[in-house]
Amino acid sequence: MASPLSEQQVQLLQQATAELSVTQLAWVSGYLAGIGQTAGIQAPQAQAQAAAKLTIVYASQTGNAKGVAEELHSAAVAKDINAELVNVADYKAKSLKNETHLLIVASTNGEGEPPDDAIEFHEFLFSKKAPKLDKLHYSVLALGDSSYEFFCQTGKDFDQRLAELGAQRVCERVDCDVDYDKAAADWTELALSEIQQTLVNAPSASVVSLPVAGSASSQYNKKNPYAASLSVSQKITGRDSAKDVRHVEIDLGESGIQYQAGDALGVWFENDRELASQIIARLGLSEDESVLVDEQPLSLLDALVEKLELTQTSASFVQAWAQWSGSKKLQAIVADKDKLREYAANHQVIDVLLEKKAKVAAQDFVDALRKLTPRLYSIASAQAEVEEEVHLTVGVVRYQQGDEQRLGGASGFLGARAEEGASVKVFVEHNDNFRLPSNPDTPVIMIGPGTGIAPFRAFMQQRDASDAEGKNWLFFGDQTFTQDFLYQTEWQGYLKSGLLTKLDVAFSRDQAEKIYVQDRLKENAAEVYQWLEEGAHLYICGDANRMAKDVHQALIEIIVEQGKQSPDQAEEYLKQLRSAKRYQKDVY
């Protein structure tokens, strides 16, 4: 239908909406509809369309679920489905009772916990306030990592609870592993097809696409990365350090890519060709043998180098090799879920093959492997400081497995194989759950041992560039002061200038008794609690398995002691901080 607006009106409308988010656009749409209704111009068909609406809700910690939900929304619009896309943090849970069609894309955080944005929605759904949902048609797409015990738990929770409340599935929940693109696309097609069937008697909705500007408008993303240039890969741990940590600088050139402090950089990489050749030799196959990966013909060597995971092993591959090889050792491991998870997490594909030989067709072997996925690294720079560059702090995974040395996939690529000037395919993964306070006067407490220091370097550069007045307190830890104090000169410079208010360090191996960041927190219990009471934002970055849990427990003890609260009250205190975006984690 031709636009009833003049060219000037269209330009004004585009200018007015260019800076709005998807959620804000949805609000404006409803506002304009309300004006139309007040003026007596809303047609019966428009009222029917408003009733026949699909709501797409996403719960995302790092951005994957958001990206899938955006593609789902685009696919719905292409099918002429009247669809609204909303972040679960902006969704009023009480409006669930008015929904007729709902699709949820949910990731899982930590030990089976909902993402920060979804905490309140999750609590509401499992509370006595949750309404009966007999009229609701829904489905859930869950994103997770099968190497974790509570795989896709948040999605499972949502699916189970909606069914308990009487909602009807339009199709079964799909649980996606780290290689989720095809599974997500298949679910999207099926779910929208079923949704369309339930909407078949409703008038088709006309959809007006409005331009959305901002970070999401970048043409570069996971499926279309930018070929950047590696400028620097410099070791920043000492010669005698047990760790190889690299400061990596990547030139974004003319890409126009924008990022914020707290975002992550996705890095696509190629596997080591020597490792791929070693695997093929162990299999007794030819490097030139043709195989299909996503229906694309490739030589076996190219498939292993460019398309498949070799340095991360999935439980399903260990199970497949145990069956093919008849290895009693592997079969015993497969029989115990905990041992299987631990074995898969600590062995590469070549290690599994070395357990016992098996004769396997090239295509069967390829089909048993996970697809290669990009690695996400917390960005260690602020664009206000480094402009068309992006910096990373990369710990090179390097360890002995018997007589062989193993290297990580992306970390080995960035820290060992790629030379200066090498092409690196990258994209920005925006992380709205790890952001500096909007008020520059707000104090921040940053806890980042090891490479967890990365985003806090970005935070400080950003606060320096914006002349923020808020106090800044850093807790950093590693093994030794002389070998492992990452960016030591920079931190001491910030301390001298006054930008960094306090610096507490914990070097675990510099004394007989090991000291960690959680110990430093407890030593400063009174002041930590005082900062929190004054409105400080608290950030944790680094290891999820031990450090983040130990720090969380230390915070509980501090709140119990200093706030004269019970452990349950202290947990609620931290939960409230998370809901208020004052307790944020970037853990892995």
N, C-alpha and C positions, 0 to 999 in steps of 0.2 A: 504494500500500500504506500502511495506517495506521502511524504511527510507533510503535515498541515502547517509546519513551522517555516518561517522565512529563513534564508541562509544566515542572517545575522542572529536570529534566535537560536539556530542550531549551534553556531559558534559559541554563543554565551552559555548554552547548556553544557557543551563540551568543556569549556573552561571551568564551569562551576563544579563539574563532577570529576575532573582529571585527578584530583588529589585524594579522592574518597576510596576507602577500602570496600571490599565486597559487602561486608556487613553494613557499612554506612550507606552504600547504594541501595541495599534492601530496605533500610529505614526510610530513605528519601522516597523510594518507590511507594511505600505504604502511606507516607505523608501526602504525596501528590494524589494518591487514590482517595484519601480522606477529603482533600480539598474538592476533588471532582464530585464526591458523593454529597458534600455539603452544598455544592452548586447545583445539585440535581441532575448531573450529567452522567452518572455511573449507570451503564446499561446492565440489564439482567445477565447478559452473557459474561460481563466482567465480574459480576458477583459470583457466578458459577465457577469462573476460572479461579477466583480467590479461594474458593472452597476446595477445588480440585488441585491441590498443590503438593509437590514433593519437597520435603525438607531434607537437606544433606548436612549432617553435622560431622565435624572432624575433631578428633582429640589427638593432638600432635605434640611431641616433646622437642624433636629436632627439625621437623619439617617434612618428613616423608609422608605422613598421613595427610598433611595439608596438600602436598603436591598431588597425591592420588585423588583426593576429594575435588580438587580444582579440575582435574581431567574428567572425573565423574560428572561434575556440573556441566562442563562443556559438552560432554556426550549427551546429557539430558536435554540441553538446549537444542542440540542438533536434531533431536527426535521430537522437537516441539512440545516437550514436557515443561510445564510451569514449575520451575525448580528454584529454591532458595538455598544458598550456600552460607553456612554460619559456623564460626569457631565455637566450640562447646563452652568456652569462657563467656561468650556473649549471648548464649542461649538461655532463655528463662525456662528452667526445668518445669515450672508449673504449667507452661503452655503445652506440655506433652499431651494433656488430656484433650486438647483441641486438634491434635495432628491426626491425619488419616494415612499419610504415607511418609515413611522415615527411612533413610539409609544412613548408617553410621560407619565411618572409617576411623578406627582407633588403634593407636600404637600402645605399647606397654613400656613402663618406666621402671628401672631398678629391679627389685625382687617382686615382680608381678603387680606393681603399683600403677594406678592411673597416672597419665601425664599431669603436670602441675595444673594446666588449664582445666582438667576434667575432675579435679578432686571434689568440688562441690556438687557437680552433676552426679557423680558416682555415689556420693553420700545420700543425696536426695532420692536417687533411684532405689537404694536399699533401705530407705527409712519408711516409717509408717505413713509419711505424707504422700508417698508415691500413689498416684491414682490408678484405677482400673483402666485398662487400655484395650477394651474389646473391639474398638473400631479402627485400631491401628494396624496397618500393614508395614512390615519392616524387614530389613536384613542388615547384617553386620559383616564388614570386612575387617579382619584383625591383622595387624602387622607386628612382627616380632622376630626373634632370632632363636632358632631351635637349640642353640648351644646353651641357652639359659634354661633353668629348671621350670620357671613359670612362663612358658612359651605362650605368647598371645593372651595372657590372662585377662587384661582389661577388656578386650573384645569378647572373650568368653563370658566374662561377668555381665556385660551389657546384654548379650544375646540371651543368656539364661534368665536374667531378671525381667526383660521385656516379655518373654514367653510366660513367666510366672504371673505377670500382671495382665495376661489375657491377650496380648498382641499376637498377630498371626504372621509367620514368616512368609515372605514372597519367594524366598529361596534360602537354602541352608547357608549358615555362616561359612566363610572361607578363611582359614588360618594361613597367612603368608610368611614365608621365611625371608631371609635377607635378599634373596633373588626373587622379588615379588612382581615384577612387571607383567609377566604373562598371566599369572594367577589373578592379579588385580584387573587386568583387561578382560579376562574371561568372566569374572564375577560381575564387572560393570555391565557387560553386554547382557548377561542373564538377568540381573536384578532390574535393569531398566526395561527389558522386554516384559518381565512380569509386572512391573509397576504400570507400564503402558496398558497392559491388559486390564488391570483393575480400574484404570482411568478411561477405558474405551468409551463409556457412555457420557463422559464429561466433554464439554466443548473444548476443542483444541485451543491452546493458549498461544497468543502471539507474543513473541519474545523480542524485546528491544535490547540489543547489546550496547552498553555504554562503555566508553574507554576508561580503563583504570590505569593510572600512572603509578610511579613509585618503583620500589625495588622489584616487584613482581613483573615489571614490564621488560626486564632484561631478556634479550633473545637467547641468552646462553643459560642452559640448565643441564640437569643430569643426562637427558637424552640428546642434548645438543651442546656439548662442552666447548669451551674456547681453547684453542691451541696456543697456550701462553709459552713463555720462554723462561727456563731455569737460569737465574742470574747468579745465585750463591747457594752453596751447600757447605757450610763451615762448621766443623766440629767445635762445640763450646764446652765440652767436658775435658778435663785434664788428661795428660798422657797415661797416668796410672789409674784413671777411673775405671770402675767395672762397667760403666755405661758408655755408649756412643750416642750422644745427643747432638743433633744438628740444628743450626739456625739456617733456615731455608728462605731465600728471597725469590719471588716469582714475578716476572714483569708482565703486567696485564695489557701493555701496549695501547692500541687504539680501541680496545674492546668496549670501553664505556662501562665496564662492570663496576657496580657500587656495592659496598658492604658496610656493616656497622660493627662496632666493638661488641663482641659476643657471638657473632656469626661464625660459621664453620666453612672451610673450603673443601669441596669434594675433589678428589684427585683420582683420575683414571690412570692406570699404569699397565705396563706389560710385564709378564713374568720373565724370569731369567731363562734365556734360550738354552743354556747349558743344563739347567735343571729339567727343562722339558725334554731335552735329548736323553738325559739319564733315565727319565721315566719311560720313554719309548723303548730304550734299550732293555730295560728291566722287563717290559711287557713282551719283548721279542717281536715288535712290530716295526713297520717302515715309517720313517718320518714323512714320506710323500703320500702315504695312503690317504684317500679322500674320505672325509666324514662330513656329516651335516650338523651345524649348530644353528638353531632357530631357522631351519630350512635353507641355510646358506652353506654351499659347498666350500670346504677349506681343506688344506693339507692337515694331517694330524698334528704336525709340529706347529703350524700357525694357530690352530685351534687351541692348543695348550698354552701358547705364548700370549695370545690376544683375547681369548674368550672365556677361559675356564679357571676356576680357583685351584691353585696348586699348593699354596702356603697355608690355607685354612682347610681343615678336614671336617666334613659333616658326619654326624652319626649314621646317616643313611648310607654313606659311602663305606664306612667301616663295616656295617652290616652286610652290604653287597659283597665286599671283598672276603669277609669271613665265610660267606656261602660259596663263593667261587673257588677260594683256595682250600677250604676245608681246614683252615688253621684252628687247632684246638684252643690256642691262646686267645685268638680273636673271638671265637665262639663263646668262651667263658666271659670275656669282657662284654660282649653284646647281651649276654643274659642278665647283666646287672646294669640298670639304667644309670646309676651314679658313676660307676666305673667307665661306662661307655662315654658319658658326657665329658668326664675328665680326660680320658684317652684322646678323644676327638679334639679337645681344646689344646692338647699339648703335643700333637703329632701332625706332621705334614703328610701329603699324599704319598710321597716317596717312602716315608717311614712305614706306612701301612703295607705298601707293596713289598718291602724288604722283610716283612714278617714271614711270608711264604709265597712262593710263585704260584701263578695260575694262568691258564690259557684263556684269554678273553678277546672277543672281537673288538676291533677299534671303536666301532659305533656304540657298542654296549658300554665300553669303558667311558667314553665321552658322555653318554647319557646319564651315567651314574654320578658325574661330578657336578658341583654347583657352578652356575654361571658366575663369571667374574663380576664383582661389584666394586664401585669406587669406595675409597676410604675417606672418612671425614676427619679433618684436623681443625681444632680450635684455632681461629686466626689470632696471630700474635702481634698485630699492628692495627693502628687506626688510620683510616684513609686521610684524615686531616693532617697526619704527620708524613705519610709515605706516598701519598697521591696515587700514581698508577702502578703501585706495587702491592703485593700482599706477602706477609711474612708468616712463617710457620715455625714451630718448635717440635722437631721430630726425633723421637727416640728410636734408633735403628734396632729392630728386633734381630738379635744375633746370639745364637746359643749352640752348644755342642749336642749332637745326637749320636752317641757312640763315637766313631772315628770321624764323623762328618760334621761340618759346620753348617748350620741352617741360617738363612736370612729371611726376614719378613718380606712380604710382597711389595706393598707401596713404600714402606720405610727403606727396604733394600734398594728399590728403584731410585728414590730421592737421595738416599744417603751413600750409595755405593756405586750403582751402575750408571745413572744419568750424569752426563758431563755438562759443564757450563755451556749454556746456549741450547741445550736439548729442549725439544718440544714436550710440554706437559699439558695434558687435557684437563681443564679445571672448570668448576662452576661454584657459585656461592649457595650455600644452604643457610637460609635466614633462620635465626633462632630467637624468636620473640620471648622465649622463656629464660633468656640469659642476657638481661639488659641492664645498663646503668640506670639509676633513678632518673626520672624526668626532671626532678628538681636538683640543680647542680650543688645546692647547699647541703644535701643529704649525706651523712657519713656512710662509708662502706667498709665492711670487713671482708677481706679476700683470703681464702684458704686454698693454696695451690702448691702442693709438694710435687717435685719432679717436673715433668712436662706439663703438669696442671698449671704451671705458671703462665702459660701462653696467653690466655684471654686477659689476664690481669696486666700484662705488658700493654695490651691494646687499651684496656680501661685507663691506665695511667697516661698513655699518649693522648687519649681522647679528652680526659679531664684537664690535662696540661694545655691542649690546644683551645679548649673552650673556657679557660680561666675559671674552672669550677672551684668553689670555695669550700666544698664539703671535705671533712676529714677522711683520710685513707689509711687503713691498717692492713698490712700484709703479714700472713703467716706462711713461711716457706720452709720446706724440709727436703733433705736428700741424704745421701750416705756420708759424704765428707765435705768439710768447708773448702779445703784447698782444691779439690778436683771437681766438685759437683754443684757449686753455687752458680746457677744459671743466671746470666745477665747481671752479675754482681756489681759491675761498675755502674750500670744504669740505675739499679736500686739505691746504691749509695749516693748517687747524684740526686735522685728524687728526694732522698732523706735530707740531704744537705740543703736543697732548695726549699724544703718545707712542704712540697707537694705531697710527699709520703709522710704522714704524721707519725706512724709507728711501724717498726719492722721487727718481727720475732722469727728467729730461725731455729730449726731443729736438725742437727746432723747426727744421724743415728749411730754412726760408727766412730765418732770422734772421742768416745769415752766408753768405759767398761759397760755401763748400763745404757741400753738403747733409748733414745729420746725421739719422740715423734711430734708432729704438729698438734695432735690432740692433747699431748702433755703440756705444750706451751699454752694452749687455750685454757686448760685448767689452772695453770700457774697465774693466769691473768683473769681468773673467773669474775672478780668484782667489776673490773673495767669492761670486760666483754658484755656482761649483763647491763651495765650502765649504758653502753653504746646502744644496745638493743632497745632499752627503755627510752632512749633519746630518739629512736626512729631509724637507726642504722639498717642498711640492707646487708644481708649476709650471703656470700657466694662460696661455693665449693667446686673445685675442678680437679679431676684426676681419677684415680682408681676407684671403681665402684664396689669391688668385692670386699676390700678390707678398709681402706682409708676412709671412704665416705661414711661407712657404718660406724667406724671408731669415732670419727668427728661428731657424728649425730649423737652417739651415746655420751660423748663428752659435753655436748651442748645440753642434753637432758640433765646431766649431773650438775652443770652450772646453774641451770634454771631452778632446779630443786633446791640447791644450796642457797643461792643468792636471792631467789624469789620466794623462798619458804613455801614451795609448792610440792604437791605429790608428783610421783612419776607420770601418772595419767594426766595431771594438769599441765606438766611440762610438755608432754607429747601434744596436747591440745594447743599450747602456746606456740610450738613450732608449726603446727598445722595451720594456725591462723596466720603466721608469718608467710607460709607458702601461698595461702589463698590471696594474701595481700601483695604477692610478688616481692616479698622482702626476704625470702629464703629460697635461693635459686641454685640449682645444681647442673653442672655439665660434667657428667661422670660416664666412664666407659670401662 
